[in-house]
């Protein structure tokens, strides 16, 4: 949920019936499937290589500050 937000259909990974029901729903509900695709593309746009690199650099800088490395 923290990655997909509202761009995915979620299910209990330990419940085969719930997995099957979710898959069946996505296969039969065109509107829901389209909504997941549209929201998924929007959500994926939030995860660029540039943003990832900047975030990682921030973690490195914060870590260096905590141990006083420069």
N, C-alpha and C positions, 0 to 999 in steps of 0.2 A: 504493500500500500504506500510506503514512503517513496517509492520510485514511480509507480504507475498512477498513483492518485486515483482519479475517477476515469482513467483511460483503459480499464481492464475489468473483466468479470472475475471475481474472486471465488474461491472454493476452499473447502477443508481438504488439504493435501493427504490427510489420513482417512478420508472417507470416499471410497470408490463410487458410491452412489451419488454423492455430491459432485464429484468430478464429472461423472457421466451426465448428470442433470444440467450442469453448467454448459458443457459442450453441446448437448442437445438444444438447449435454449439459444446459444449463439448460432447454431446451424439453422434454426427455424425462425428466429426473430431478426428479420432484415434491418429493422430500425435500430435495434440494440447493437447489432454487429457493425452497422455503419457508424453509429455513435462512437463505438470503441475504436474504430479505425481513425476517424477524424480526431478524436481526443488523443489517441496514441501518437499520431503525427505531430500534433501540437505539443504534446509532452516531450516527445523525442527531440524537438527543437531546443528544449531547455538543456540538453546534454551534448554540447559541442566539445570538440577536442580543445578548443581555446579555453572554454570555461573550466574544463577538467584540469588543464595545465595550470591555469591561474589558481584554482582551488588547491592543487597540490603544492604549488609554490608557497601559498599562504601557510599551509601546514608546516612546510619545511622552515619558513621564516619564524613562525611562532615557536617551533621546537628549538631552533637555534637561539632565540631570545631567552628561552627558559633555561638553557644550559650555558648561556653567555658565550656562544661561538659566533665570531664574525671575522 
